Amino acid sequence: MKHLLNDRDWTMSHVEDLLRWPLIPRTDDGWLLNNKHRLRLHEPAYAHVVGITLNNDTGDIEFMFRKAKKTEHNLFDVTDVTDVLRNGLTFASFTLDPPSIDYHSHPFNEMRYQPKRLSGVPNYLLTLLHADYLLKMISTGVEICSLQPFEMRSSEINIMQRLPSYIHDELKAIAVKKTGLITDSIHRFWIQPASVLEYEQTYYRNFFGRKNENITQFYLNDDFKMCVKQHRMKFDEKGNLIDDENNNVNDDTAEAAFARVFTKYYDEIGEYFPELLRLKELFKLSFLSRIIQSRYENASIRNRSITVPFANKLKDMGIETIAYFTATDYGPLRCERDTIDKMDFEKIKNEEEYKSQLRSLNGHEANFRGGSYALVTHRNNVTLYRFYGGEAKESGRYWFLEEQEASWRIRFDYALLHEFNSIEHTTRIGIPAGLYFFVGIVAPCGNASGGALQAFIPGNIVNTLIEYHKASSSVAKQKLYEKCLKAQEKYFTEYKKRYHESVWYHTELN
């Protein structure tokens, strides 16, 4: 072990330092406690991220946090807030992988994480490490001592004793199903948000005649959940460990059962392993950081400081920019929000399905970085491209400006998450001159950072455009073109009706 560490200028003490994180108490001989404990945070410390208040005139920021009640854990402190904001942390991903394909039984794992600046935020990075490490110890049934020589023992002896019997017994039953340990096949487990973090956004202006009171408040959803996912893995022909594409998400393996049970009791398990609940609150802090950054970007857009590269890119592609909208504007994409009539509620099977429908009500502007996007048209005909598959259909509203090849980079740059788009099919669409569409930079989503340019076509137009693209006769194309123009006119008429022109703030680009 020492020789392997020497190759990277590490020592056993460095490994001990990673495992003996001061926030998590341990016994003098390096083992985790077998009873409930609190995180060792600096005061003032807080239990929940509630939201944020932004003064759009003065730039003042006020955080809304809630301290722990008697039976709760404080999960983050002021240092965490400062670290997230100073380092601009809007997302984070982490994994422990084998460091070398030459040693399938290598005694160490290598930390791989994004963004790389997490290395300068130790408590955030170590939260990711210890949450992942805990998941590995519970899933394999093995606890590892934090002091060299890093002895191992059954997790049943110690850490599993923290859990209430009903959770402990359910997890243990899964291990028994696999003769004690979940190790007969290679799976990876990871923790991620169970859904998009929803929020309520409220505007206030000039309360009681006061000036400089252009206020926006963001309240985060109290019911935000985390979940555990799993995926079967295999070795490729070069010995690299990769995802097995034949993985069955709904299988009845012990690994799949473990992920489901851990997800079911995630918050309750977090009461006994608070690093899991801390992970959720750090995600919320990163979400607030994203909101603050988007506001800063919007202010920069107002000052024309970041619009030039964006506008030049569109100009080079022959695309004419008509107007530019930011998250503080009442832009046309607000009219694109899906709506559910109260009379239709009875047609929806249950409340969960209703909540799922409501997730699309936040507005499609949220899928563009900073909520900013441009209304554009093309001097001539233009072709847009799209990957689809799984839940994503051919007639979707999001498109590429340039033809692309399916790859991991495409998923990352365009935030094409596996659970929503399998990218197994490709299609294209022709946009005739004179029709409008929207263009913006892809916002981060999940573990994908976004950053690419994407196009958005309103839903009442895209289906007709697909027919137009597939039509063979010029007569049919002309009729469909006229139909698109009427749909476009209806779209913007509805926009002006819902949001009077006096609040149609936009920045025109020359």
C-alpha positions as CSV (number, residue, x, y, z in Angstrom):
1,M,0.0,0.0,0.0
2,K,2.8,2.4,0.9
3,H,4.5,1.8,-2.5
4,L,1.3,2.6,-4.4
5,L,0.9,5.8,-2.4
6,N,4.5,6.8,-3.0
7,D,3.9,6.8,-6.8
8,R,1.6,9.8,-6.2
9,D,3.7,11.4,-3.4
10,W,1.1,10.4,-0.8
11,T,1.6,8.8,2.6
12,M,-0.7,6.7,4.9
13,S,-1.2,9.8,7.0
14,H,-2.8,11.6,4.0
15,V,-5.3,8.7,3.7
16,E,-6.0,8.9,7.4
17,D,-6.6,12.7,7.1
18,L,-9.3,12.1,4.4
19,L,-11.0,9.4,6.5
20,R,-10.8,11.3,9.8
21,W,-12.9,14.3,8.8
22,P,-13.4,16.5,11.9
23,L,-17.1,17.0,11.3
24,I,-17.9,13.3,11.9
25,P,-16.9,12.1,15.4
26,R,-15.1,8.7,15.7
27,T,-13.7,6.6,18.5
28,D,-10.1,7.0,19.5
29,D,-9.2,3.8,17.6
30,G,-10.6,5.1,14.4
31,W,-14.1,3.5,14.1
32,L,-17.4,5.3,13.5
33,L,-19.7,5.6,16.5
34,N,-22.4,3.1,17.0
35,N,-24.9,5.7,18.2
36,K,-26.6,8.8,16.9
37,H,-24.4,11.9,16.8
38,R,-24.3,15.5,15.6
39,L,-22.0,17.1,13.1
40,R,-19.2,19.2,14.5
41,L,-20.0,22.5,12.9
42,H,-19.0,26.1,13.8
43,E,-21.7,28.4,15.1
44,P,-23.9,29.8,13.8
45,A,-25.1,26.6,12.1
46,Y,-28.4,25.8,10.4
47,A,-30.6,22.8,9.6
48,H,-32.4,23.9,6.4
49,V,-32.0,26.2,3.4
50,V,-35.3,27.9,3.1
51,G,-34.6,30.4,0.3
52,I,-33.2,33.8,-0.7
53,T,-34.3,37.4,-1.0
54,L,-32.7,39.6,-3.7
55,N,-33.0,43.3,-4.0
56,N,-32.8,43.9,-7.8
57,D,-32.0,47.6,-7.3
58,T,-29.3,47.6,-4.7
59,G,-27.9,44.1,-5.2
60,D,-28.4,43.2,-1.5
61,I,-28.8,39.5,-0.7
62,E,-30.6,38.0,2.3
63,F,-30.5,34.3,3.0
64,M,-33.4,32.5,4.6
65,F,-32.1,29.6,6.8
66,R,-33.7,27.7,9.7
67,K,-31.9,26.5,12.8
68,A,-32.4,23.0,14.1
69,K,-35.1,22.1,16.5
70,K,-34.3,20.0,19.5
71,T,-34.7,16.7,17.7
72,E,-33.0,17.9,14.4
73,H,-29.4,18.2,13.2
74,N,-27.7,21.5,12.2
75,L,-26.2,20.5,8.8
76,F,-24.2,23.5,7.5
77,D,-22.6,26.7,8.8
78,V,-21.6,30.1,7.6
79,T,-18.3,28.8,6.3
80,D,-20.2,26.5,3.9
81,V,-22.3,29.4,2.6
82,T,-19.2,31.5,2.0
83,D,-17.3,28.6,0.3
84,V,-20.2,27.9,-2.1
85,L,-20.6,31.5,-3.1
86,R,-16.9,32.4,-3.3
87,N,-16.2,29.4,-5.5
88,G,-19.3,29.7,-7.6
89,L,-20.4,26.2,-6.9
90,T,-23.6,25.6,-8.9
91,F,-23.3,21.8,-9.2
92,A,-21.0,19.0,-8.1
93,S,-20.4,15.4,-9.1
94,F,-18.3,12.8,-7.3
95,T,-17.2,9.2,-7.7
96,L,-14.8,6.7,-6.3
97,D,-13.2,4.7,-9.1
98,P,-10.4,2.1,-9.4
99,P,-7.2,4.1,-10.0
100,S,-5.7,1.6,-12.4
101,I,-7.1,-1.0,-14.9
102,D,-3.9,-3.0,-14.2
103,Y,-5.0,-3.8,-10.7
104,H,-8.6,-5.1,-10.3
105,S,-8.0,-5.6,-6.6
106,H,-6.3,-2.3,-6.0
107,P,-6.6,-1.4,-2.2
108,F,-7.5,2.2,-2.9
109,N,-10.1,4.1,-4.8
110,E,-9.4,7.4,-6.7
111,M,-11.6,10.4,-6.1
112,R,-12.9,12.0,-9.3
113,Y,-15.0,15.1,-9.0
114,Q,-16.3,18.1,-10.9
115,P,-15.8,21.0,-10.8
116,K,-12.1,20.8,-10.0
117,R,-12.2,23.9,-7.8
118,L,-13.9,21.7,-5.2
119,S,-10.3,20.9,-4.1
120,G,-10.3,24.3,-2.5
121,V,-13.5,23.7,-0.6
122,P,-12.6,20.8,1.6
123,N,-15.8,20.5,3.7
124,Y,-18.0,20.4,0.6
125,L,-15.7,17.8,-1.1
126,L,-15.4,15.7,2.0
127,T,-19.2,15.7,2.4
128,L,-19.3,14.1,-1.1
129,L,-16.6,11.6,-0.1
130,H,-18.1,10.5,3.2
131,A,-21.6,10.2,1.9
132,D,-20.4,8.1,-1.0
133,Y,-18.0,6.1,1.3
134,L,-20.9,5.5,3.8
135,L,-23.1,4.2,0.9
136,K,-20.3,1.8,-0.1
137,M,-19.8,0.5,3.4
138,I,-23.5,-0.1,4.0
139,S,-24.0,-1.7,0.5
140,T,-21.1,-4.1,0.9
141,G,-21.6,-4.8,4.6
142,V,-18.0,-3.8,5.5
143,E,-16.9,-1.0,7.8
144,I,-13.3,0.3,7.3
145,C,-11.2,1.8,10.1
146,S,-9.9,5.3,9.5
147,L,-6.5,4.5,11.1
148,Q,-3.8,2.4,9.4
149,P,-3.6,-0.4,8.6
150,F,-7.3,0.3,7.8
151,E,-8.8,-2.9,9.3
152,M,-12.2,-4.1,8.1
153,R,-15.1,-5.6,10.0
154,S,-18.7,-6.3,9.4
155,S,-20.9,-3.2,9.4
156,E,-23.4,-5.3,11.5
157,I,-21.0,-5.0,14.5
158,N,-21.1,-1.2,14.7
159,I,-22.6,1.3,12.3
160,M,-25.8,-0.7,11.4
161,Q,-26.7,-0.7,15.1
162,R,-27.5,3.0,14.8
163,L,-30.5,2.4,12.6
164,P,-34.0,1.6,14.0
165,S,-34.8,-2.1,13.7
166,Y,-37.3,-1.8,10.9
167,I,-34.8,-0.1,8.6
168,H,-31.9,-2.4,9.8
169,D,-33.9,-5.5,9.2
170,E,-35.1,-4.5,5.7
171,L,-31.5,-3.8,4.6
172,K,-30.2,-6.9,6.3
173,A,-32.8,-9.0,4.5
174,I,-31.4,-7.8,1.1
175,A,-27.9,-8.8,2.1
176,V,-29.1,-12.3,3.2
177,K,-30.7,-12.7,-0.2
178,K,-27.2,-12.4,-1.6
179,T,-25.6,-14.7,1.0
180,G,-24.4,-11.8,3.2
181,L,-22.8,-9.4,0.8
182,I,-23.7,-7.6,-2.4
183,T,-20.6,-8.5,-4.3
184,D,-21.3,-11.2,-6.8
185,S,-21.6,-8.7,-9.6
186,I,-20.2,-5.2,-10.1
187,H,-22.6,-2.4,-9.6
188,R,-22.1,1.3,-8.9
189,F,-24.3,3.2,-6.5
190,W,-24.7,6.9,-6.3
191,I,-26.8,9.6,-4.6
192,Q,-28.6,12.2,-6.6
193,P,-31.7,14.5,-6.3
194,A,-34.9,12.5,-6.8
195,S,-36.4,15.3,-8.8
196,V,-35.8,18.9,-10.0
197,L,-35.6,21.3,-7.0
198,E,-38.8,23.2,-7.3
199,Y,-39.2,26.7,-6.0
200,E,-41.7,29.5,-5.6
201,Q,-40.6,32.9,-7.0
202,T,-42.4,36.1,-5.8
203,Y,-41.9,39.7,-6.9
204,Y,-42.5,42.8,-4.8
205,R,-42.0,46.4,-5.8
206,N,-42.0,49.6,-3.8
207,F,-43.8,48.4,-0.6
208,F,-45.7,51.3,1.0
209,G,-44.1,53.8,-1.4
210,R,-40.5,52.9,-0.4
211,K,-37.8,53.2,-3.0
212,N,-35.2,50.6,-3.7
213,E,-37.6,47.8,-2.9
214,N,-37.6,45.9,-6.1
215,I,-37.5,42.5,-4.4
216,T,-37.5,39.0,-5.6
217,Q,-37.9,36.1,-3.2
218,F,-37.2,32.4,-3.9
219,Y,-38.6,29.8,-1.6
220,L,-37.3,26.3,-2.1
221,N,-39.6,23.3,-2.0
222,D,-39.8,21.7,1.5
223,D,-40.5,18.3,0.0
224,F,-37.2,18.0,-1.9
225,K,-35.9,14.5,-1.8
226,M,-32.6,12.6,-2.5
227,C,-32.4,9.1,-3.9
228,V,-30.0,6.3,-4.4
229,K,-29.4,4.9,-8.0
230,Q,-27.6,1.8,-9.1
231,H,-26.2,0.5,-12.4
232,R,-24.6,-2.7,-13.4
233,M,-21.0,-2.4,-14.7
234,K,-18.7,-4.5,-16.8
235,F,-15.1,-4.5,-18.1
236,D,-14.6,-3.5,-21.8
237,E,-12.0,-5.1,-24.0
238,K,-9.3,-2.7,-22.7
239,G,-10.0,-3.6,-19.1
240,N,-11.9,-0.3,-18.3
241,L,-14.9,-0.5,-16.0
242,I,-17.9,0.9,-17.9
243,D,-21.7,0.9,-17.6
244,D,-23.4,-2.3,-18.8
245,E,-26.0,-1.1,-21.4
246,N,-28.0,-4.2,-20.7
247,N,-28.7,-3.0,-17.2
248,N,-32.4,-3.5,-16.3
249,V,-33.5,-0.5,-14.2
250,N,-36.6,-2.4,-12.9
251,D,-34.8,-5.7,-12.1
252,D,-35.3,-7.6,-8.9
253,T,-31.6,-8.0,-8.0
254,A,-30.3,-7.3,-4.4
255,E,-28.6,-4.2,-5.7
256,A,-31.8,-2.7,-7.2
257,A,-33.7,-3.6,-4.0
258,F,-31.0,-1.9,-1.9
259,A,-31.2,1.3,-3.9
260,R,-35.0,1.3,-3.5
261,V,-35.0,0.7,0.2
262,F,-32.2,3.3,0.8
263,T,-34.2,5.8,-1.2
264,K,-37.4,5.0,0.7
265,Y,-35.7,5.7,4.1
266,Y,-33.1,8.2,2.9
267,D,-34.2,11.0,5.3
268,E,-34.7,8.6,8.2
269,I,-31.3,7.1,7.7
270,G,-29.9,10.6,7.5
271,E,-31.2,11.2,11.1
272,Y,-28.5,8.6,12.1
273,F,-26.0,9.5,9.5
274,P,-26.3,13.3,9.2
275,E,-23.8,13.6,6.4
276,L,-26.5,12.3,4.1
277,L,-28.9,15.2,5.1
278,R,-26.0,17.7,4.9
279,L,-25.5,16.6,1.3
280,K,-29.1,17.7,0.5
281,E,-28.6,21.1,2.1
282,L,-25.3,21.7,0.2
283,F,-27.2,20.9,-3.0
284,K,-29.7,23.6,-2.0
285,L,-26.9,26.1,-1.3
286,S,-25.5,25.3,-4.8
287,F,-28.9,26.0,-6.2
288,L,-29.0,29.4,-4.6
289,S,-25.5,30.1,-5.9
290,R,-26.9,29.3,-9.4
291,I,-29.7,31.8,-8.9
292,I,-27.3,34.5,-7.7
293,Q,-24.9,33.8,-10.6
294,S,-27.8,34.1,-13.1
295,R,-28.8,37.4,-11.6
296,Y,-25.2,38.6,-12.0
297,E,-25.2,37.4,-15.6
298,N,-28.5,39.2,-16.3
299,A,-27.0,42.4,-14.9
300,S,-24.0,41.8,-17.2
301,I,-26.3,41.3,-20.1
302,R,-28.0,44.6,-19.3
303,N,-24.5,46.2,-19.5
304,R,-23.8,44.5,-22.9
305,S,-20.7,42.9,-21.4
306,I,-21.5,39.3,-22.3
307,T,-23.9,39.6,-25.2
308,V,-21.3,40.3,-27.8
309,P,-19.8,36.7,-28.1
310,F,-23.4,35.3,-28.1
311,A,-24.7,37.7,-30.7
312,N,-21.6,37.3,-32.9
313,K,-22.1,33.5,-32.8
314,L,-25.6,33.8,-34.0
315,K,-24.6,36.4,-36.6
316,D,-22.0,34.1,-38.0
317,M,-24.7,31.4,-38.5
318,G,-26.9,33.8,-40.4
319,I,-29.3,34.1,-37.5
320,E,-30.8,37.6,-36.9
321,T,-31.5,38.5,-33.2
322,I,-34.8,40.4,-32.8
323,A,-34.8,40.7,-29.0
324,Y,-33.0,39.5,-25.8
325,F,-34.9,38.5,-22.7
326,T,-33.6,37.8,-19.1
327,A,-35.0,36.1,-16.1
328,T,-36.3,39.4,-14.7
329,D,-38.3,40.1,-17.9
330,Y,-41.8,38.9,-18.6
331,G,-40.6,37.2,-21.8
332,P,-42.5,35.2,-24.4
333,L,-41.5,31.8,-22.9
334,R,-43.7,32.6,-19.9
335,C,-46.6,31.9,-22.3
336,E,-45.1,28.5,-23.1
337,R,-45.8,27.2,-19.6
338,D,-47.9,24.2,-19.5
339,T,-51.2,24.6,-17.7
340,I,-53.6,22.2,-16.0
341,D,-57.2,23.3,-15.7
342,K,-58.8,22.5,-12.3
343,M,-61.6,20.6,-14.1
344,D,-58.9,18.3,-15.6
345,F,-57.6,17.4,-12.2
346,E,-60.1,14.5,-11.8
347,K,-58.7,13.0,-15.1
348,I,-55.3,12.7,-13.5
349,K,-54.8,9.4,-11.7
350,N,-53.4,10.7,-8.4
351,E,-51.8,13.7,-6.7
352,E,-48.2,12.5,-7.5
353,E,-49.0,12.5,-11.2
354,Y,-50.5,16.0,-10.7
355,K,-47.2,17.2,-9.1
356,S,-45.3,15.7,-11.9
357,Q,-47.3,17.7,-14.4
358,L,-46.7,20.8,-12.3
359,R,-42.9,20.5,-12.7
360,S,-43.2,22.0,-16.1
361,L,-45.0,25.1,-14.9
362,N,-41.7,26.8,-13.8
363,G,-41.3,28.1,-17.3
364,H,-39.0,26.9,-20.1
365,E,-36.7,30.0,-19.5
366,A,-35.3,28.0,-16.6
367,N,-33.7,25.6,-19.1
368,F,-31.5,28.5,-20.4
369,R,-28.6,29.7,-18.4
370,G,-29.6,32.6,-16.2
371,G,-33.1,32.4,-17.6
372,S,-31.8,34.4,-20.6
373,Y,-32.6,33.7,-24.2
374,A,-32.9,35.5,-27.6
375,L,-35.8,35.7,-30.0
376,V,-34.4,35.1,-33.4
377,T,-35.2,34.4,-37.1
378,H,-33.1,33.4,-40.1
379,R,-32.5,35.3,-43.3
380,N,-32.9,32.1,-45.3
381,N,-34.1,28.6,-44.5
382,V,-32.2,26.9,-41.6
383,T,-32.0,23.3,-40.5
384,L,-32.1,22.3,-36.8
385,Y,-31.2,18.9,-35.3
386,R,-32.4,16.8,-32.4
387,F,-31.6,13.6,-30.5
388,Y,-34.6,11.7,-29.0
389,G,-35.6,8.4,-27.5
390,G,-37.1,7.1,-24.2
391,E,-39.4,9.8,-22.8
392,A,-38.1,12.3,-25.4
393,K,-40.2,12.4,-28.6
394,E,-39.3,13.5,-32.2
395,S,-41.6,16.5,-31.9
396,G,-39.8,18.0,-28.9
397,R,-39.3,21.7,-28.5
398,Y,-35.5,21.7,-27.9
399,W,-33.1,21.5,-30.9
400,F,-29.4,21.8,-31.9
401,L,-28.2,24.6,-34.1
402,E,-25.6,22.3,-35.7
403,E,-25.5,18.6,-36.5
404,Q,-23.9,16.6,-33.7
405,E,-22.8,13.0,-33.0
406,A,-24.2,11.1,-30.0
407,S,-21.6,11.1,-27.2
408,W,-21.0,11.7,-23.5
409,R,-19.9,15.2,-24.3
410,I,-23.3,15.9,-26.0
411,R,-25.1,14.8,-22.9
412,F,-22.9,17.0,-20.7
413,D,-23.1,20.1,-22.9
414,Y,-26.8,19.9,-23.7
415,A,-27.9,18.5,-20.3
416,L,-29.5,15.5,-21.9
417,L,-30.1,13.4,-18.8
418,H,-30.4,9.6,-19.2
419,E,-33.7,9.4,-17.5
420,F,-35.4,11.8,-20.0
421,N,-33.6,11.2,-23.3
422,S,-31.9,8.0,-24.6
423,I,-30.5,9.9,-27.6
424,E,-30.9,6.7,-29.7
425,H,-32.6,8.5,-32.6
426,T,-31.9,11.6,-34.6
427,T,-34.1,13.9,-36.6
428,R,-33.9,17.3,-38.3
429,I,-36.3,20.0,-39.1
430,G,-36.4,22.9,-41.6
431,I,-37.2,26.4,-40.4
432,P,-38.4,28.6,-43.4
433,A,-37.3,32.2,-43.5
434,G,-39.5,34.6,-41.5
435,L,-40.4,32.2,-38.7
436,Y,-39.2,33.0,-35.2
437,F,-37.7,30.6,-32.7
438,F,-35.7,31.1,-29.4
439,V,-32.0,30.5,-28.8
440,G,-30.0,30.4,-25.5
441,I,-27.2,28.7,-23.6
442,V,-28.1,25.4,-22.0
443,A,-28.5,25.7,-18.2
444,P,-26.9,23.2,-15.8
445,C,-29.1,20.3,-14.9
446,G,-28.4,17.4,-12.6
447,N,-24.7,16.6,-13.0
448,A,-24.5,18.2,-16.5
449,S,-23.1,21.7,-16.7
450,G,-24.7,22.7,-20.0
451,G,-23.1,25.6,-21.8
452,A,-23.9,24.8,-25.4
453,L,-26.3,26.8,-27.6
454,Q,-29.8,25.3,-28.0
455,A,-32.9,26.3,-29.9
456,F,-36.5,26.3,-28.6
457,I,-39.5,26.1,-30.9
458,P,-43.0,26.8,-29.4
459,G,-45.2,23.8,-28.9
460,N,-48.0,25.1,-31.1
461,I,-45.6,25.4,-34.1
462,V,-43.2,22.5,-33.9
463,N,-45.6,19.8,-35.1
464,T,-46.6,21.8,-38.1
465,L,-42.9,22.4,-38.9
466,I,-42.2,18.6,-38.8
467,E,-45.0,18.2,-41.3
468,Y,-43.6,21.0,-43.4
469,H,-40.1,19.4,-43.4
470,K,-41.6,16.0,-44.5
471,A,-43.9,17.4,-47.2
472,S,-42.9,16.6,-50.7
473,S,-45.0,19.0,-52.8
474,S,-44.5,22.8,-53.0
475,V,-48.2,23.3,-52.6
476,A,-48.3,21.3,-49.4
477,K,-45.3,23.1,-48.1
478,Q,-46.8,26.5,-48.8
479,K,-50.0,25.6,-46.9
480,L,-48.0,24.3,-44.0
481,Y,-45.9,27.5,-44.0
482,E,-49.0,29.7,-43.8
483,K,-50.3,27.5,-41.0
484,C,-47.0,28.1,-39.1
485,L,-47.3,31.8,-39.6
486,K,-50.8,31.8,-38.2
487,A,-49.7,29.7,-35.2
488,Q,-46.8,32.1,-34.6
489,E,-49.2,35.1,-34.8
490,K,-51.5,33.4,-32.3
491,Y,-48.5,32.7,-30.0
492,F,-47.4,36.3,-29.8
493,T,-51.0,37.6,-29.6
494,E,-51.5,35.4,-26.5
495,Y,-48.2,36.7,-25.1
496,K,-49.2,40.3,-25.5
497,K,-52.6,39.5,-24.0
498,R,-51.2,37.8,-20.9
499,Y,-48.4,40.3,-20.4
500,H,-49.3,43.9,-21.5
501,E,-46.7,45.6,-23.6
502,S,-45.9,47.9,-20.7
503,V,-44.2,45.0,-18.9
504,W,-42.6,43.5,-22.1
505,Y,-39.1,44.6,-21.1
506,H,-36.4,43.5,-23.5
507,T,-33.0,44.5,-24.7
508,E,-32.7,44.9,-28.4
509,L,-29.3,43.9,-30.0
510,N,-28.0,46.1,-32.8
